[in-house]
Amino acid sequence: MSRRTITVDDDLYRYLVDHSLREHPAQTALRAATAAHPHAGMQISPEQGQFMALLVKLIGARRAVEIGVFTGYSALTVALALPDDGRLLACDISDEYTRVGRPFWERAGVSHKIDLQLAPALQTLDARLAAGEAGTYDFAFIDADKTGYDAYYERCLQLVRSGGLIVLDNTLWSGEVARASTDADTIALQALNAKLHRDERIDLSLLPIEDGVTLARRR
């Protein structure tokens, strides 16, 4: 028995994947299509995606928002977890990156669930708030520019309902958040982690999954 999270070496990781991962063929194919991308490291791991899909189902989410789409694996994963009439508002600024994933959304039969908005995310989120959509979303996933996380979090906290869930990626930042730094991304994540720790508007869990995953449940 251990009082700390187990260290996952390559053998144990393969075991984890072999004994847990259940991917749709389109997910597997999209991961393969992204593997050669120069920024492939921006994609979430399949086990993190499966964890997020389970969370979506556990809270009975029907409306979700994603900030930072990249090639679309996380959007595909969330869309597959949503019911057929569910909708995902997917926010990104890159047509080049998101174009990679769109055929796989089609292949999986979930493209009708994904509303891709190619514009600065704050612009899209503020427009939805102005349209009266506060409190109408169930789930949000933030995985974009780290210096923008705080602003995205505040918008998502308005958009999700009471009991809704916000998931933030990369919140351990390869361990850099635990060290003194002059890097803008690291400093932004350090400040946000400290803010979330004392934020009475949410229930909180920061988990050592992948590069750090924070769960924030709106009270």
C-alpha positions as CSV (number, residue, x, y, z in Angstrom):
1,M,0.0,0.0,0.0
2,S,1.2,3.5,-0.8
3,R,0.2,6.9,0.4
4,R,1.4,8.5,-2.9
5,T,0.4,8.1,-6.5
6,I,2.3,5.2,-8.1
7,T,5.1,5.9,-10.6
8,V,4.1,4.7,-14.1
9,D,6.9,3.3,-16.1
10,D,6.6,2.1,-19.7
11,D,5.7,-1.5,-18.8
12,L,3.0,-0.3,-16.4
13,Y,1.7,2.2,-18.9
14,R,1.3,-0.5,-21.5
15,Y,-0.5,-2.6,-19.0
16,L,-2.8,0.3,-18.1
17,V,-3.7,0.9,-21.8
18,D,-4.1,-2.8,-22.5
19,H,-6.5,-3.4,-19.6
20,S,-8.5,-0.2,-19.7
21,L,-8.5,1.7,-23.0
22,R,-11.7,1.4,-25.1
23,E,-11.4,3.6,-28.2
24,H,-13.7,4.1,-31.1
25,P,-11.8,3.2,-34.4
26,A,-12.0,6.9,-35.4
27,Q,-10.2,7.9,-32.1
28,T,-7.4,5.4,-32.8
29,A,-7.1,6.6,-36.4
30,L,-7.1,10.3,-35.4
31,R,-4.3,9.6,-32.8
32,A,-2.3,7.9,-35.6
33,A,-2.9,10.8,-37.9
34,T,-1.7,13.3,-35.3
35,A,1.4,11.3,-34.2
36,A,3.6,12.8,-36.9
37,H,2.4,16.3,-36.3
38,P,5.2,18.6,-35.1
39,H,3.1,19.6,-32.1
40,A,1.7,16.1,-31.4
41,G,2.5,16.6,-27.7
42,M,-0.4,19.0,-27.5
43,Q,-2.8,16.1,-27.8
44,I,-4.3,14.6,-24.7
45,S,-3.5,10.9,-23.9
46,P,-6.1,8.3,-24.7
47,E,-6.5,7.3,-21.0
48,Q,-7.1,11.0,-20.1
49,G,-9.7,11.1,-22.9
50,Q,-11.4,8.0,-21.6
51,F,-11.4,9.5,-18.1
52,M,-13.0,12.7,-19.4
53,A,-15.6,10.7,-21.3
54,L,-16.6,8.9,-18.2
55,L,-16.9,12.2,-16.3
56,V,-19.2,13.5,-19.1
57,K,-21.4,10.5,-18.8
58,L,-21.4,10.5,-15.0
59,I,-22.7,14.0,-14.8
60,G,-25.2,13.4,-17.6
61,A,-23.8,16.2,-19.7
62,R,-25.8,17.3,-22.7
63,R,-24.0,20.6,-23.5
64,A,-20.3,21.0,-23.3
65,V,-17.6,23.6,-24.3
66,E,-14.0,23.0,-25.2
67,I,-11.3,25.7,-25.4
68,G,-8.4,24.5,-27.4
69,V,-9.3,21.8,-30.1
70,F,-5.9,21.2,-31.8
71,T,-6.5,18.2,-34.2
72,G,-9.8,17.3,-32.5
73,Y,-9.1,14.2,-30.4
74,S,-10.6,15.6,-27.2
75,A,-13.5,17.0,-29.1
76,L,-14.2,13.7,-30.7
77,T,-13.9,11.9,-27.3
78,V,-16.3,14.3,-25.6
79,A,-18.8,14.2,-28.6
80,L,-18.8,10.4,-28.5
81,A,-19.7,10.6,-24.8
82,L,-22.6,13.0,-25.3
83,P,-26.1,11.8,-26.2
84,D,-27.1,12.1,-29.8
85,D,-28.8,15.4,-29.2
86,G,-25.9,16.7,-27.1
87,R,-23.8,19.6,-28.4
88,L,-20.1,20.6,-28.0
89,L,-19.1,24.2,-28.5
90,A,-15.5,23.8,-29.7
91,C,-13.3,26.9,-29.7
92,D,-10.1,27.3,-31.6
93,I,-8.3,29.8,-33.8
94,S,-6.6,27.3,-36.2
95,D,-8.3,26.0,-39.3
96,E,-5.1,24.2,-40.2
97,Y,-5.0,22.1,-37.0
98,T,-8.8,21.5,-36.6
99,R,-9.0,20.5,-40.3
100,V,-7.1,17.3,-39.4
101,G,-9.8,16.1,-37.1
102,R,-13.0,16.9,-39.0
103,P,-13.0,13.9,-41.2
104,F,-12.7,11.7,-38.2
105,W,-15.6,13.4,-36.5
106,E,-17.6,12.5,-39.7
107,R,-16.3,9.0,-39.6
108,A,-17.5,8.6,-36.0
109,G,-20.9,10.0,-36.8
110,V,-20.6,12.9,-34.3
111,S,-19.9,15.9,-36.5
112,H,-23.5,17.1,-36.0
113,K,-22.7,17.4,-32.3
114,I,-19.7,19.7,-32.7
115,D,-20.1,23.4,-33.2
116,L,-16.6,24.5,-34.2
117,Q,-16.0,28.2,-33.8
118,L,-12.7,29.5,-35.3
119,A,-12.3,32.7,-33.4
120,P,-10.5,33.9,-30.3
121,A,-12.2,31.9,-27.5
122,L,-13.0,34.8,-25.3
123,Q,-14.9,36.4,-28.1
124,T,-16.9,33.2,-28.6
125,L,-17.6,32.7,-24.9
126,D,-18.5,36.4,-24.3
127,A,-20.9,36.2,-27.2
128,R,-22.6,33.1,-25.7
129,L,-22.9,34.8,-22.3
130,A,-24.3,37.9,-24.0
131,A,-26.9,35.6,-25.7
132,G,-28.1,34.5,-22.3
133,E,-26.4,31.1,-22.1
134,A,-25.0,31.5,-18.6
135,G,-25.7,28.4,-16.5
136,T,-26.7,26.3,-19.5
137,Y,-23.6,24.1,-20.0
138,D,-22.8,21.0,-18.1
139,F,-19.1,20.4,-18.9
140,A,-16.1,22.5,-20.0
141,F,-12.6,21.5,-21.0
142,I,-9.8,24.1,-21.0
143,D,-6.6,23.2,-22.9
144,A,-5.3,26.3,-24.7
145,D,-2.8,29.1,-24.1
146,K,-1.9,29.0,-20.4
147,T,-1.8,32.7,-19.9
148,G,-5.4,32.8,-20.9
149,Y,-6.6,30.0,-18.5
150,D,-7.8,32.4,-15.8
151,A,-10.0,34.3,-18.2
152,Y,-11.3,31.1,-19.8
153,Y,-12.0,29.7,-16.3
154,E,-14.0,32.7,-15.3
155,R,-16.2,32.5,-18.4
156,C,-16.7,28.8,-18.0
157,L,-17.7,29.3,-14.4
158,Q,-20.5,31.5,-15.7
159,L,-21.5,29.2,-18.5
160,V,-21.7,25.9,-16.5
161,R,-24.7,25.2,-14.3
162,S,-24.5,24.5,-10.6
163,G,-23.1,21.0,-10.4
164,G,-21.4,21.4,-13.7
165,L,-17.8,20.4,-14.2
166,I,-14.8,22.3,-15.5
167,V,-11.7,20.3,-16.4
168,L,-8.4,22.1,-16.9
169,D,-5.4,20.4,-18.6
170,N,-1.6,20.8,-18.0
171,T,-2.0,22.2,-14.5
172,L,1.2,20.5,-13.2
173,W,3.1,21.6,-16.3
174,S,5.8,19.0,-16.2
175,G,6.4,19.8,-12.6
176,E,7.4,23.4,-13.3
177,V,4.6,24.8,-11.2
178,A,6.5,23.5,-8.1
179,R,9.6,25.5,-8.9
180,A,10.5,29.2,-9.0
181,S,10.1,30.4,-12.6
182,T,10.2,33.5,-14.9
183,D,8.3,31.7,-17.6
184,A,5.0,33.4,-18.3
185,D,3.0,30.2,-18.8
186,T,4.4,28.7,-15.6
187,I,3.6,31.8,-13.6
188,A,0.1,31.9,-15.0
189,L,-0.5,28.3,-14.0
190,Q,1.0,28.8,-10.5
191,A,-1.3,31.8,-10.0
192,L,-4.4,29.9,-11.2
193,N,-3.7,26.8,-9.1
194,A,-3.4,29.1,-6.0
195,K,-6.6,30.9,-6.9
196,L,-8.5,27.6,-7.5
197,H,-7.3,26.3,-4.1
198,R,-9.0,29.1,-2.3
199,D,-12.0,29.6,-4.6
200,E,-15.1,28.9,-2.6
201,R,-17.3,28.8,-5.7
202,I,-16.1,25.3,-6.6
203,D,-15.3,21.9,-5.3
204,L,-11.7,21.0,-6.3
205,S,-9.4,18.2,-7.2
206,L,-6.0,18.5,-8.8
207,L,-4.9,15.1,-10.1
208,P,-1.5,13.8,-11.3
209,I,-3.0,12.4,-14.5
210,E,-0.8,13.0,-17.6
211,D,0.5,16.6,-17.2
212,G,-1.9,17.5,-14.4
213,V,-5.7,17.6,-14.6
214,T,-7.8,19.9,-12.4
215,L,-11.5,19.1,-11.8
216,A,-13.5,22.1,-10.7
217,R,-17.2,21.5,-9.9
218,R,-19.3,24.6,-9.7
219,R,-21.2,24.7,-6.4
